[in-house]
Amino acid sequence: MRIISYNVNGIRAAISKGFIEWLQHSNPDIICLQEIKATEDQVPYLDIEMAGYPYQYYFPATKKGYSGVAILSKVKPNNVVFGTGIEHMDFEGRNLRVDFDELSVMSLYLPSGTNIDRLSHKFMFMDDFQNYINELKKEIPNLVICGDYNICHKAIDIHDPIRNANVSGFLPQERNWLDQFMKNGFIDSFRFFNDQPDNYSWWSYRAGARGNNKGWRIDYCLVSETLKEKLKRAYILPEAKHSDHCPVVVEIE
């Protein structure tokens, strides 16, 4: 099973840049999207179905043109769960899960901490999400949590760790939370296969950051330890340019 995670920064904008043609060519079994910024009726459902994805699930934010996650699948899941049941998470459309026989796949869009208020919201979200996953794992041990975590884990995951040390997304508290989250039973699939620097998944639109590869790796496919033996490959696709993020991929037997 090949799973892609992609923050599209507006699915309609991404489609105007060739996203559907790219999807057809990439041909994953499942793609988890974040920041779709659209409701289901604003998405060309039939075009996506024609590209090979008849099973489409959208969980938009209450606020128009903001946040929202989706999962597109070639295979029909046994079960679909929209949200977490935690209100402050769900009204912003940040979590969607599909369950299959062997594993469950989640699309996650963790808030960014753009200002003090949003940073405190982000920390609340992180704590509540950890508790939610702790409970969920008892019921569903084989989890793949794909998404934009809005956190760089280690210095290797950011182009300028010194200058960004006090910037949200690389704060010690955020990095520590992600570290503990992984230590609670998840594998960073990309780092499982690749220990090299200069691998990023997001670049600022400012100052030619992408052309100079001044990026951050904030998008992850985290895989339950229980699936460790089934991990085949994990990689990043920086050549896909429909967004300020690029897709990240994991392949599981």
Rosetta blueprint (number, residue, H / E / L):
1 M L
2 R E
3 I E
4 I E
5 S E
6 Y E
7 N E
8 V L
9 N L
10 G L
11 I H
12 R H
13 A H
14 A H
15 I H
16 S H
17 K L
18 G L
19 F H
20 I H
21 E H
22 W H
23 L H
24 Q H
25 H H
26 S H
27 N L
28 P L
29 D L
30 I E
31 I E
32 C E
33 L E
34 Q E
35 E L
36 I L
37 K L
38 A L
39 T L
40 E H
41 D H
42 Q H
43 V L
44 P L
45 Y H
46 L H
47 D H
48 I H
49 E H
50 M H
51 A L
52 G L
53 Y L
54 P L
55 Y E
56 Q E
57 Y E
58 Y E
59 F E
60 P L
61 A L
62 T L
63 K L
64 K L
65 G L
66 Y L
67 S L
68 G L
69 V E
70 A E
71 I E
72 L E
73 S E
74 K L
75 V L
76 K L
77 P L
78 N L
79 N E
80 V E
81 V E
82 F E
83 G L
84 T L
85 G L
86 I L
87 E H
88 H H
89 M H
90 D H
91 F L
92 E L
93 G L
94 R L
95 N E
96 L E
97 R E
98 V E
99 D E
100 F L
101 D L
102 E L
103 L L
104 S E
105 V E
106 M E
107 S E
108 L E
109 Y E
110 L L
111 P L
112 S L
113 G L
114 T L
115 N L
116 I H
117 D H
118 R H
119 L H
120 S H
121 H H
122 K H
123 F H
124 M H
125 F H
126 M H
127 D H
128 D H
129 F H
130 Q H
131 N H
132 Y H
133 I H
134 N H
135 E H
136 L H
137 K H
138 K H
139 E H
140 I L
141 P L
142 N L
143 L E
144 V E
145 I E
146 C E
147 G E
148 D E
149 Y L
150 N L
151 I L
152 C L
153 H L
154 K L
155 A H
156 I H
157 D H
158 I E
159 H L
160 D L
161 P L
162 I L
163 R L
164 N L
165 A L
166 N L
167 V L
168 S L
169 G L
170 F L
171 L L
172 P H
173 Q H
174 E H
175 R H
176 N H
177 W H
178 L H
179 D H
180 Q H
181 F H
182 M H
183 K H
184 N L
185 G L
186 F E
187 I E
188 D E
189 S H
190 F H
191 R H
192 F H
193 F H
194 N L
195 D L
196 Q L
197 P L
198 D L
199 N L
200 Y L
201 S L
202 W E
203 W E
204 S L
205 Y L
206 R L
207 A L
208 G L
209 A L
210 R L
211 G L
212 N L
213 N L
214 K L
215 G E
216 W E
217 R L
218 I L
219 D E
220 Y E
221 C E
222 L E
223 V E
224 S E
225 E H
226 T H
227 L H
228 K H
229 E H
230 K H
231 L E
232 K E
233 R E
234 A E
235 Y E
236 I E
237 L L
238 P L
239 E L
240 A L
241 K L
242 H L
243 S L
244 D L
245 H E
246 C L
247 P L
248 V E
249 V E
250 V E
251 E E
252 I E
253 E L
